[in-house]
């Protein structure tokens, strides 16, 4: 967990995997339903992005994930792992090359 916020009985949790999850009536209810509001890349840089068809966007990043987003529904439909291989002695970037 990276962050947490409570507002009007609802709990918002920011996770290390780039997701933001909402729990409705987290304080009052015995059981609460979780709803993923957002998913994203979470480590390093975004290395690739392309439009697929009329309504999808495909991204790949330093977090070793490939993600398929639906631009119409604003949701992540699929997440895949790029490789099980972990390179040795790779320095992590401190700043994005896309920043100005």
C-alpha angles and dihedrals in degrees: 000000000000103000142004135193133180120204128164091344093307120116122214116196126189110206132205090244093066096261129128112207127191124207113198118220090358094165103043105032123082088216124025131197118231122219123189107224098180143006126193146151111287112190134053122330138340105244103182142020131174139167114244115200119317102316113021136086123197120203136181128191150169090276088077092247135123113203133194115207128190106223093198097053095029091229137126107242101181140013123194136182115239101203143351090212115103114201117223125236097009114158116224117234115247097201136025119256087218093062121100 
